[in-house]
Amino acid sequence: MMRELEGSLAKTDHWVDEIATLMRWDEPHRAYQVLRATLHAVRDRLDVDHVAALGAQLPLVIRGLYYEGWHPSGKPFKVRDRGEFLGLVACEFDAGRDDLEKSVRAVLRVLARHVSQGEIERVRHVLPKAIGELWPFSMGGEGQAHHD
């Protein structure tokens, strides 16, 4: 168990470092905050089955962040456009001087690097097109339909 926890802490540090590097931040706590807020916004827009499938692919510590404070009743939120989705993130992360959308895209890019392409595509597929387009397109699947 300790080895799994240590490995998960190292993976979490790596994800946070990747986000901070993409954003050119010297403050890893900001990267941690936007990671947490973005994971919560994605989670709260998914149905329970998709929440569980994505959560199963996250490292232990990040999985804990993802599920932190989750109450599945009343979910998924019926957020349909990019602005509303970014508003969910902004409820937990004050972008301040930084561009909120750029920060969210950095998190989604890192998530796409570390979660299976199939799972990312499933998540993108169930999100409205305007939200799904925040994910990087380099994974393929540009022509896939999205649900509204």
MOVEN-V22596 format. One line per field, one symbol per residue. psi: psi as a letter, one per 20 degrees, with the letter a starting at -180 (. if undefined). burial: I if it has 9 or more other ideal C-beta (glycine too) atoms within 8 Angstrom, else O. A space follows every 50 residues. Layout:
# MOVEN-V22596
psi: ???
burial: ???
This chain:
# MOVEN-V22596
psi: ghgggghhggggggggggghghilqinhhgggghgghggggggiiqrggh gggghhiqqgghhgggipjpohpjqqqlphrgggghhgghhioohdiqpg ghgghgghggghhiqqhggghgghhiqqghghihqqiiiajhjqqqq.
burial: OOOOIOIIIOIIOOIIIIIIOIIOIOOIOIIIIIIIIIIIIIIIIIOOOI IOIIIOOIIIIIIOIIOOOIOOOOIOOOIOIIOIIIIIIIOIIOIOOIOI IIIIIIIIIIIIOOIOOOIIIIIIIIIIOIIIOIIOOOIOOOOOOIOO
